[in-house]
Amino acid sequence: MDATDQTATAQVIRLVIPPAQTPVEQSMPVFTWEQLHQQLVDLTDSPEKAAIVGPLVSGLRKQAASKSTDLVLREVLCLAWTLMDESFRPGLMPGEEADMP
């Protein structure tokens, strides 16, 4: 992780509308990019998937400033869904079949 990523990791993801506009029971908790990274790694079922979490979260973090909170949330959910997909195996060539246990 380079210095930019370490600094960005300390930044907080805010997937909430300011409390003045949204009742507390409707807002999302605040968490860090590092916490998101760790939770996504914990969801993976292979070392190959765990290895791609860092670059994916880094890319999402870099794009988050120019996206709405709805789109950032969608990206996080899609990322989690993809990482949990048993048929997704990073490194497979197009058309190559994944071995299913």
Backbone atoms as SQL, in Angstrom:
CREATE TABLE atoms (id INTEGER PRIMARY KEY, chain TEXT, resi INTEGER, resn TEXT, atom TEXT, x REAL, y REAL, z REAL);
INSERT INTO atoms VALUES
  (1, 'A', 1, 'MET', 'N', 0.846, -1.173, 0.000),
  (2, 'A', 1, 'MET', 'CA', 0.000, 0.000, 0.000),
  (3, 'A', 1, 'MET', 'C', 0.892, 1.236, 0.000),
  (4, 'A', 2, 'ASP', 'N', 0.647, 2.148, -0.958),
  (5, 'A', 2, 'ASP', 'CA', 1.465, 3.352, -0.994),
  (6, 'A', 2, 'ASP', 'C', 0.915, 4.405, -0.026),
  (7, 'A', 3, 'ALA', 'N', 1.644, 5.516, 0.110),
  (8, 'A', 3, 'ALA', 'CA', 1.277, 6.556, 1.076),
  (9, 'A', 3, 'ALA', 'C', -0.104, 7.142, 0.790),
  (10, 'A', 4, 'THR', 'N', -0.445, 7.280, -0.494),
  (11, 'A', 4, 'THR', 'CA', -1.754, 7.812, -0.852),
  (12, 'A', 4, 'THR', 'C', -2.859, 6.892, -0.363),
  (13, 'A', 5, 'ASP', 'N', -2.678, 5.590, -0.589),
  (14, 'A', 5, 'ASP', 'CA', -3.681, 4.621, -0.140),
  (15, 'A', 5, 'ASP', 'C', -3.783, 4.597, 1.378),
  (16, 'A', 6, 'GLN', 'N', -2.653, 4.721, 2.083),
  (17, 'A', 6, 'GLN', 'CA', -2.685, 4.712, 3.541),
  (18, 'A', 6, 'GLN', 'C', -3.431, 5.938, 4.066),
  (19, 'A', 7, 'THR', 'N', -3.215, 7.080, 3.440),
  (20, 'A', 7, 'THR', 'CA', -3.922, 8.286, 3.855),
  (21, 'A', 7, 'THR', 'C', -5.405, 8.142, 3.556),
  (22, 'A', 8, 'ALA', 'N', -5.725, 7.626, 2.390),
  (23, 'A', 8, 'ALA', 'CA', -7.122, 7.460, 1.996),
  (24, 'A', 8, 'ALA', 'C', -7.821, 6.427, 2.872),
  (25, 'A', 9, 'THR', 'N', -7.082, 5.415, 3.313),
  (26, 'A', 9, 'THR', 'CA', -7.667, 4.389, 4.171),
  (27, 'A', 9, 'THR', 'C', -8.175, 4.999, 5.463),
  (28, 'A', 10, 'ALA', 'N', -7.524, 6.031, 5.920),
  (29, 'A', 10, 'ALA', 'CA', -7.939, 6.688, 7.154),
  (30, 'A', 10, 'ALA', 'C', -9.191, 7.529, 6.948),
  (31, 'A', 11, 'GLN', 'N', -9.483, 7.870, 5.696),
  (32, 'A', 11, 'GLN', 'CA', -10.685, 8.647, 5.421),
  (33, 'A', 11, 'GLN', 'C', -11.903, 7.774, 5.661),
  (34, 'A', 12, 'VAL', 'N', -13.002, 8.418, 5.945),
  (35, 'A', 12, 'VAL', 'CA', -14.217, 7.697, 6.282),
  (36, 'A', 12, 'VAL', 'C', -15.173, 7.685, 5.104),
  (37, 'A', 13, 'ILE', 'N', -15.784, 6.516, 4.875),
  (38, 'A', 13, 'ILE', 'CA', -16.844, 6.412, 3.895),
  (39, 'A', 13, 'ILE', 'C', -18.103, 6.947, 4.566),
  (40, 'A', 14, 'ARG', 'N', -18.750, 7.859, 3.935),
  (41, 'A', 14, 'ARG', 'CA', -19.997, 8.388, 4.514),
  (42, 'A', 14, 'ARG', 'C', -21.136, 8.080, 3.549),
  (43, 'A', 15, 'LEU', 'N', -21.823, 6.989, 3.810),
  (44, 'A', 15, 'LEU', 'CA', -22.958, 6.600, 2.996),
  (45, 'A', 15, 'LEU', 'C', -24.246, 7.057, 3.684),
  (46, 'A', 16, 'VAL', 'N', -24.240, 8.275, 4.167),
  (47, 'A', 16, 'VAL', 'CA', -25.390, 8.807, 4.886),
  (48, 'A', 16, 'VAL', 'C', -25.757, 10.174, 4.347),
  (49, 'A', 17, 'ILE', 'N', -27.008, 10.494, 4.456),
  (50, 'A', 17, 'ILE', 'CA', -27.460, 11.856, 4.205),
  (51, 'A', 17, 'ILE', 'C', -27.280, 12.572, 5.530),
  (52, 'A', 18, 'PRO', 'N', -26.870, 13.810, 5.553),
  (53, 'A', 18, 'PRO', 'CA', -26.643, 14.492, 6.834),
  (54, 'A', 18, 'PRO', 'C', -27.826, 14.305, 7.795),
  (55, 'A', 19, 'PRO', 'N', -27.543, 14.070, 9.073),
  (56, 'A', 19, 'PRO', 'CA', -28.587, 13.800, 10.054),
  (57, 'A', 19, 'PRO', 'C', -29.683, 14.851, 10.117),
  (58, 'A', 20, 'ALA', 'N', -29.385, 16.081, 9.759),
  (59, 'A', 20, 'ALA', 'CA', -30.402, 17.128, 9.779),
  (60, 'A', 20, 'ALA', 'C', -31.517, 16.812, 8.785),
  (61, 'A', 21, 'GLN', 'N', -31.200, 16.046, 7.745),
  (62, 'A', 21, 'GLN', 'CA', -32.181, 15.720, 6.720),
  (63, 'A', 21, 'GLN', 'C', -32.773, 14.326, 6.892),
  (64, 'A', 22, 'THR', 'N', -32.123, 13.461, 7.638),
  (65, 'A', 22, 'THR', 'CA', -32.551, 12.080, 7.771),
  (66, 'A', 22, 'THR', 'C', -32.597, 11.689, 9.240),
  (67, 'A', 23, 'PRO', 'N', -33.707, 11.107, 9.679),
  (68, 'A', 23, 'PRO', 'CA', -33.749, 10.615, 11.058),
  (69, 'A', 23, 'PRO', 'C', -32.661, 9.561, 11.282),
  (70, 'A', 24, 'VAL', 'N', -32.128, 9.504, 12.495),
  (71, 'A', 24, 'VAL', 'CA', -31.029, 8.592, 12.823),
  (72, 'A', 24, 'VAL', 'C', -31.354, 7.154, 12.447),
  (73, 'A', 25, 'GLU', 'N', -32.581, 6.712, 12.696),
  (74, 'A', 25, 'GLU', 'CA', -32.924, 5.317, 12.416),
  (75, 'A', 25, 'GLU', 'C', -32.922, 4.997, 10.927),
  (76, 'A', 26, 'GLN', 'N', -32.839, 6.007, 10.061),
  (77, 'A', 26, 'GLN', 'CA', -32.800, 5.783, 8.624),
  (78, 'A', 26, 'GLN', 'C', -31.410, 5.953, 8.027),
  (79, 'A', 27, 'SER', 'N', -30.445, 6.387, 8.803),
  (80, 'A', 27, 'SER', 'CA', -29.114, 6.623, 8.260),
  (81, 'A', 27, 'SER', 'C', -28.230, 5.392, 8.425),
  (82, 'A', 28, 'MET', 'N', -27.192, 5.341, 7.613),
  (83, 'A', 28, 'MET', 'CA', -26.230, 4.238, 7.665),
  (84, 'A', 28, 'MET', 'C', -25.144, 4.561, 8.677),
  (85, 'A', 29, 'PRO', 'N', -24.576, 3.519, 9.294),
  (86, 'A', 29, 'PRO', 'CA', -23.418, 3.761, 10.153),
  (87, 'A', 29, 'PRO', 'C', -22.232, 4.234, 9.304),
  (88, 'A', 30, 'VAL', 'N', -21.315, 4.912, 9.920),
  (89, 'A', 30, 'VAL', 'CA', -20.111, 5.386, 9.241),
  (90, 'A', 30, 'VAL', 'C', -19.023, 4.342, 9.444),
  (91, 'A', 31, 'PHE', 'N', -18.273, 4.053, 8.382),
  (92, 'A', 31, 'PHE', 'CA', -17.169, 3.106, 8.475),
  (93, 'A', 31, 'PHE', 'C', -16.036, 3.568, 7.573),
  (94, 'A', 32, 'THR', 'N', -14.846, 3.017, 7.812),
  (95, 'A', 32, 'THR', 'CA', -13.669, 3.433, 7.044),
  (96, 'A', 32, 'THR', 'C', -13.471, 2.536, 5.829),
  (97, 'A', 33, 'TRP', 'N', -12.670, 3.024, 4.910),
  (98, 'A', 33, 'TRP', 'CA', -12.313, 2.204, 3.743),
  (99, 'A', 33, 'TRP', 'C', -11.584, 0.938, 4.198),
  (100, 'A', 34, 'GLU', 'N', -10.761, 1.063, 5.215),
  (101, 'A', 34, 'GLU', 'CA', -10.042, -0.115, 5.743),
  (102, 'A', 34, 'GLU', 'C', -11.029, -1.147, 6.290),
  (103, 'A', 35, 'GLN', 'N', -12.060, -0.685, 6.990),
  (104, 'A', 35, 'GLN', 'CA', -13.067, -1.618, 7.506),
  (105, 'A', 35, 'GLN', 'C', -13.816, -2.290, 6.357),
  (106, 'A', 36, 'LEU', 'N', -14.146, -1.529, 5.325),
  (107, 'A', 36, 'LEU', 'CA', -14.794, -2.122, 4.150),
  (108, 'A', 36, 'LEU', 'C', -13.878, -3.166, 3.528),
  (109, 'A', 37, 'HIS', 'N', -12.615, -2.822, 3.358),
  (110, 'A', 37, 'HIS', 'CA', -11.638, -3.750, 2.794),
  (111, 'A', 37, 'HIS', 'C', -11.600, -5.052, 3.593),
  (112, 'A', 38, 'GLN', 'N', -11.505, -4.950, 4.906),
  (113, 'A', 38, 'GLN', 'CA', -11.406, -6.149, 5.744),
  (114, 'A', 38, 'GLN', 'C', -12.673, -7.001, 5.657),
  (115, 'A', 39, 'GLN', 'N', -13.819, -6.374, 5.652),
  (116, 'A', 39, 'GLN', 'CA', -15.076, -7.129, 5.567),
  (117, 'A', 39, 'GLN', 'C', -15.196, -7.840, 4.227),
  (118, 'A', 40, 'LEU', 'N', -14.775, -7.189, 3.152),
  (119, 'A', 40, 'LEU', 'CA', -14.825, -7.831, 1.839),
  (120, 'A', 40, 'LEU', 'C', -13.841, -8.987, 1.759),
  (121, 'A', 41, 'VAL', 'N', -12.654, -8.826, 2.325),
  (122, 'A', 41, 'VAL', 'CA', -11.689, -9.940, 2.363),
  (123, 'A', 41, 'VAL', 'C', -12.296, -11.115, 3.126),
  (124, 'A', 42, 'ASP', 'N', -12.965, -10.825, 4.236),
  (125, 'A', 42, 'ASP', 'CA', -13.583, -11.884, 5.034),
  (126, 'A', 42, 'ASP', 'C', -14.683, -12.621, 4.276),
  (127, 'A', 43, 'LEU', 'N', -15.290, -11.978, 3.289),
  (128, 'A', 43, 'LEU', 'CA', -16.349, -12.617, 2.501),
  (129, 'A', 43, 'LEU', 'C', -15.813, -13.549, 1.420),
  (130, 'A', 44, 'THR', 'N', -14.550, -13.423, 1.087),
  (131, 'A', 44, 'THR', 'CA', -13.999, -14.210, -0.021),
  (132, 'A', 44, 'THR', 'C', -13.786, -15.659, 0.388),
  (133, 'A', 45, 'ASP', 'N', -13.776, -16.527, -0.637),
  (134, 'A', 45, 'ASP', 'CA', -13.576, -17.948, -0.388),
  (135, 'A', 45, 'ASP', 'C', -12.298, -18.492, -1.020),
  (136, 'A', 46, 'SER', 'N', -11.434, -17.575, -1.474),
  (137, 'A', 46, 'SER', 'CA', -10.168, -18.022, -2.067),
  (138, 'A', 46, 'SER', 'C', -9.122, -16.927, -1.917),
  (139, 'A', 47, 'PRO', 'N', -7.854, -17.330, -1.904),
  (140, 'A', 47, 'PRO', 'CA', -6.774, -16.339, -1.835),
  (141, 'A', 47, 'PRO', 'C', -6.760, -15.416, -3.065),
  (142, 'A', 48, 'GLU', 'N', -7.190, -15.946, -4.222),
  (143, 'A', 48, 'GLU', 'CA', -7.212, -15.134, -5.442),
  (144, 'A', 48, 'GLU', 'C', -8.223, -13.989, -5.313),
  (145, 'A', 49, 'LYS', 'N', -9.387, -14.296, -4.755),
  (146, 'A', 49, 'LYS', 'CA', -10.391, -13.254, -4.562),
  (147, 'A', 49, 'LYS', 'C', -9.920, -12.257, -3.504),
  (148, 'A', 50, 'ALA', 'N', -9.351, -12.751, -2.431),
  (149, 'A', 50, 'ALA', 'CA', -8.862, -11.857, -1.370),
  (150, 'A', 50, 'ALA', 'C', -7.806, -10.896, -1.926),
  (151, 'A', 51, 'ALA', 'N', -6.988, -11.378, -2.864),
  (152, 'A', 51, 'ALA', 'CA', -5.916, -10.557, -3.424),
  (153, 'A', 51, 'ALA', 'C', -6.429, -9.406, -4.282),
  (154, 'A', 52, 'ILE', 'N', -7.616, -9.537, -4.862),
  (155, 'A', 52, 'ILE', 'CA', -8.120, -8.459, -5.721),
  (156, 'A', 52, 'ILE', 'C', -8.951, -7.429, -4.953),
  (157, 'A', 53, 'VAL', 'N', -9.256, -7.696, -3.689),
  (158, 'A', 53, 'VAL', 'CA', -10.068, -6.757, -2.911),
  (159, 'A', 53, 'VAL', 'C', -9.387, -5.401, -2.803),
  (160, 'A', 54, 'GLY', 'N', -8.106, -5.372, -2.497),
  (161, 'A', 54, 'GLY', 'CA', -7.383, -4.109, -2.336),
  (162, 'A', 54, 'GLY', 'C', -7.493, -3.203, -3.554),
  (163, 'A', 55, 'PRO', 'N', -7.150, -3.696, -4.743),
  (164, 'A', 55, 'PRO', 'CA', -7.264, -2.847, -5.930),
  (165, 'A', 55, 'PRO', 'C', -8.710, -2.422, -6.231),
  (166, 'A', 56, 'LEU', 'N', -9.673, -3.307, -5.971),
  (167, 'A', 56, 'LEU', 'CA', -11.068, -2.950, -6.228),
  (168, 'A', 56, 'LEU', 'C', -11.546, -1.855, -5.280),
  (169, 'A', 57, 'VAL', 'N', -11.219, -1.985, -4.004),
  (170, 'A', 57, 'VAL', 'CA', -11.613, -0.963, -3.030),
  (171, 'A', 57, 'VAL', 'C', -10.882, 0.346, -3.322),
  (172, 'A', 58, 'SER', 'N', -9.629, 0.264, -3.696),
  (173, 'A', 58, 'SER', 'CA', -8.870, 1.466, -4.034),
  (174, 'A', 58, 'SER', 'C', -9.511, 2.202, -5.216),
  (175, 'A', 59, 'GLY', 'N', -9.909, 1.456, -6.225),
  (176, 'A', 59, 'GLY', 'CA', -10.574, 2.062, -7.377),
  (177, 'A', 59, 'GLY', 'C', -11.897, 2.705, -7.001),
  (178, 'A', 60, 'LEU', 'N', -12.657, 2.015, -6.167),
  (179, 'A', 60, 'LEU', 'CA', -13.937, 2.558, -5.709),
  (180, 'A', 60, 'LEU', 'C', -13.719, 3.821, -4.889),
  (181, 'A', 61, 'ARG', 'N', -12.717, 3.797, -4.011),
  (182, 'A', 61, 'ARG', 'CA', -12.415, 4.966, -3.182),
  (183, 'A', 61, 'ARG', 'C', -12.069, 6.172, -4.053),
  (184, 'A', 62, 'LYS', 'N', -11.275, 5.956, -5.094),
  (185, 'A', 62, 'LYS', 'CA', -10.862, 7.055, -5.974),
  (186, 'A', 62, 'LYS', 'C', -12.034, 7.629, -6.765),
  (187, 'A', 63, 'GLN', 'N', -13.016, 6.799, -7.098),
  (188, 'A', 63, 'GLN', 'CA', -14.171, 7.254, -7.872),
  (189, 'A', 63, 'GLN', 'C', -15.290, 7.795, -6.992),
  (190, 'A', 64, 'ALA', 'N', -15.285, 7.481, -5.708),
  (191, 'A', 64, 'ALA', 'CA', -16.396, 7.810, -4.815),
  (192, 'A', 64, 'ALA', 'C', -16.693, 9.300, -4.741),
  (193, 'A', 65, 'ALA', 'N', -15.667, 10.121, -4.805),
  (194, 'A', 65, 'ALA', 'CA', -15.869, 11.569, -4.676),
  (195, 'A', 65, 'ALA', 'C', -16.724, 12.134, -5.804),
  (196, 'A', 66, 'SER', 'N', -16.697, 11.494, -6.959),
  (197, 'A', 66, 'SER', 'CA', -17.453, 12.005, -8.100),
  (198, 'A', 66, 'SER', 'C', -18.779, 11.281, -8.314),
  (199, 'A', 67, 'LYS', 'N', -19.140, 10.388, -7.383),
  (200, 'A', 67, 'LYS', 'CA', -20.396, 9.641, -7.498),
  (201, 'A', 67, 'LYS', 'C', -21.334, 10.007, -6.361),
  (202, 'A', 68, 'SER', 'N', -22.605, 9.801, -6.601),
  (203, 'A', 68, 'SER', 'CA', -23.584, 10.016, -5.528),
  (204, 'A', 68, 'SER', 'C', -23.453, 8.894, -4.502),
  (205, 'A', 69, 'THR', 'N', -23.962, 9.133, -3.318),
  (206, 'A', 69, 'THR', 'CA', -23.902, 8.086, -2.279),
  (207, 'A', 69, 'THR', 'C', -24.658, 6.850, -2.728),
  (208, 'A', 70, 'ASP', 'N', -25.753, 7.017, -3.472),
  (209, 'A', 70, 'ASP', 'CA', -26.502, 5.865, -3.972),
  (210, 'A', 70, 'ASP', 'C', -25.632, 4.995, -4.871),
  (211, 'A', 71, 'LEU', 'N', -24.864, 5.627, -5.754),
  (212, 'A', 71, 'LEU', 'CA', -24.009, 4.864, -6.661),
  (213, 'A', 71, 'LEU', 'C', -22.850, 4.205, -5.928),
  (214, 'A', 72, 'VAL', 'N', -22.289, 4.870, -4.937),
  (215, 'A', 72, 'VAL', 'CA', -21.215, 4.260, -4.149),
  (216, 'A', 72, 'VAL', 'C', -21.759, 3.041, -3.413),
  (217, 'A', 73, 'LEU', 'N', -22.930, 3.178, -2.815),
  (218, 'A', 73, 'LEU', 'CA', -23.542, 2.042, -2.129),
  (219, 'A', 73, 'LEU', 'C', -23.783, 0.893, -3.096),
  (220, 'A', 74, 'ARG', 'N', -24.281, 1.199, -4.283),
  (221, 'A', 74, 'ARG', 'CA', -24.504, 0.153, -5.294),
  (222, 'A', 74, 'ARG', 'C', -23.194, -0.546, -5.645),
  (223, 'A', 75, 'GLU', 'N', -22.126, 0.230, -5.823),
  (224, 'A', 75, 'GLU', 'CA', -20.820, -0.356, -6.139),
  (225, 'A', 75, 'GLU', 'C', -20.339, -1.291, -5.019),
  (226, 'A', 76, 'VAL', 'N', -20.526, -0.878, -3.769),
  (227, 'A', 76, 'VAL', 'CA', -20.129, -1.718, -2.629),
  (228, 'A', 76, 'VAL', 'C', -20.920, -3.020, -2.639),
  (229, 'A', 77, 'LEU', 'N', -22.217, -2.928, -2.865),
  (230, 'A', 77, 'LEU', 'CA', -23.053, -4.132, -2.889),
  (231, 'A', 77, 'LEU', 'C', -22.676, -5.053, -4.050),
  (232, 'A', 78, 'CYS', 'N', -22.421, -4.477, -5.219),
  (233, 'A', 78, 'CYS', 'CA', -22.003, -5.289, -6.374),
  (234, 'A', 78, 'CYS', 'C', -20.652, -5.952, -6.130),
  (235, 'A', 79, 'LEU', 'N', -19.765, -5.229, -5.501),
  (236, 'A', 79, 'LEU', 'CA', -18.454, -5.779, -5.160),
  (237, 'A', 79, 'LEU', 'C', -18.613, -6.985, -4.231),
  (238, 'A', 80, 'ALA', 'N', -19.427, -6.830, -3.201),
  (239, 'A', 80, 'ALA', 'CA', -19.662, -7.928, -2.253),
  (240, 'A', 80, 'ALA', 'C', -20.303, -9.117, -2.958),
  (241, 'A', 81, 'TRP', 'N', -21.289, -8.853, -3.797),
  (242, 'A', 81, 'TRP', 'CA', -21.974, -9.933, -4.510),
  (243, 'A', 81, 'TRP', 'C', -20.994, -10.682, -5.419),
  (244, 'A', 82, 'THR', 'N', -20.175, -9.954, -6.133),
  (245, 'A', 82, 'THR', 'CA', -19.199, -10.581, -7.034),
  (246, 'A', 82, 'THR', 'C', -18.203, -11.437, -6.258),
  (247, 'A', 83, 'LEU', 'N', -17.698, -10.914, -5.153),
  (248, 'A', 83, 'LEU', 'CA', -16.714, -11.656, -4.362),
  (249, 'A', 83, 'LEU', 'C', -17.314, -12.908, -3.728),
  (250, 'A', 84, 'MET', 'N', -18.614, -12.896, -3.472),
  (251, 'A', 84, 'MET', 'CA', -19.262, -14.058, -2.862),
  (252, 'A', 84, 'MET', 'C', -19.751, -15.068, -3.905),
  (253, 'A', 85, 'ASP', 'N', -19.722, -14.715, -5.175),
  (254, 'A', 85, 'ASP', 'CA', -20.168, -15.588, -6.251),
  (255, 'A', 85, 'ASP', 'C', -19.192, -16.762, -6.402),
  (256, 'A', 86, 'GLU', 'N', -19.674, -17.951, -6.129),
  (257, 'A', 86, 'GLU', 'CA', -18.804, -19.139, -6.178),
  (258, 'A', 86, 'GLU', 'C', -18.285, -19.431, -7.577),
  (259, 'A', 87, 'SER', 'N', -19.010, -18.995, -8.614),
  (260, 'A', 87, 'SER', 'CA', -18.555, -19.275, -9.979),
  (261, 'A', 87, 'SER', 'C', -17.522, -18.261, -10.476),
  (262, 'A', 88, 'PHE', 'N', -17.335, -17.160, -9.723),
  (263, 'A', 88, 'PHE', 'CA', -16.332, -16.160, -10.105),
  (264, 'A', 88, 'PHE', 'C', -14.968, -16.596, -9.607),
  (265, 'A', 89, 'ARG', 'N', -14.056, -16.797, -10.529),
  (266, 'A', 89, 'ARG', 'CA', -12.691, -17.184, -10.205),
  (267, 'A', 89, 'ARG', 'C', -11.734, -16.258, -10.926),
  (268, 'A', 90, 'PRO', 'N', -11.120, -15.325, -10.199),
  (269, 'A', 90, 'PRO', 'CA', -10.166, -14.410, -10.841),
  (270, 'A', 90, 'PRO', 'C', -9.050, -15.192, -11.520),
  (271, 'A', 91, 'GLY', 'N', -8.667, -14.718, -12.670),
  (272, 'A', 91, 'GLY', 'CA', -7.553, -15.336, -13.381),
  (273, 'A', 91, 'GLY', 'C', -7.972, -16.334, -14.444),
  (274, 'A', 92, 'LEU', 'N', -9.272, -16.696, -14.508),
  (275, 'A', 92, 'LEU', 'CA', -9.718, -17.597, -15.554),
  (276, 'A', 92, 'LEU', 'C', -9.727, -16.862, -16.887),
  (277, 'A', 93, 'MET', 'N', -9.373, -17.566, -17.915),
  (278, 'A', 93, 'MET', 'CA', -9.417, -16.996, -19.258),
  (279, 'A', 93, 'MET', 'C', -10.869, -16.989, -19.737),
  (280, 'A', 94, 'PRO', 'N', -11.236, -16.074, -20.616),
  (281, 'A', 94, 'PRO', 'CA', -12.600, -16.050, -21.139),
  (282, 'A', 94, 'PRO', 'C', -12.981, -17.412, -21.731),
  (283, 'A', 95, 'GLY', 'N', -14.154, -17.911, -21.342),
  (284, 'A', 95, 'GLY', 'CA', -14.633, -19.206, -21.833),
  (285, 'A', 95, 'GLY', 'C', -14.159, -20.399, -21.024),
  (286, 'A', 96, 'GLU', 'N', -13.181, -20.190, -20.141),
  (287, 'A', 96, 'GLU', 'CA', -12.671, -21.269, -19.310),
  (288, 'A', 96, 'GLU', 'C', -13.665, -21.534, -18.172),
  (289, 'A', 97, 'GLU', 'N', -13.939, -22.803, -17.915),
  (290, 'A', 97, 'GLU', 'CA', -14.902, -23.181, -16.887),
  (291, 'A', 97, 'GLU', 'C', -14.252, -23.219, -15.521),
  (292, 'A', 98, 'ALA', 'N', -14.969, -22.705, -14.522),
  (293, 'A', 98, 'ALA', 'CA', -14.502, -22.785, -13.130),
  (294, 'A', 98, 'ALA', 'C', -14.840, -24.149, -12.572),
  (295, 'A', 99, 'ASP', 'N', -13.927, -24.753, -11.842),
  (296, 'A', 99, 'ASP', 'CA', -14.197, -26.015, -11.169),
  (297, 'A', 99, 'ASP', 'C', -15.078, -25.736, -9.983),
  (298, 'A', 100, 'MET', 'N', -16.227, -26.381, -9.947),
  (299, 'A', 100, 'MET', 'CA', -17.148, -26.193, -8.819),
  (300, 'A', 100, 'MET', 'C', -16.931, -27.336, -7.836),
  (301, 'A', 101, 'PRO', 'N', -16.780, -27.014, -6.558),
  (302, 'A', 101, 'PRO', 'CA', -16.578, -28.085, -5.572),
  (303, 'A', 101, 'PRO', 'C', -17.799, -28.935, -5.386);
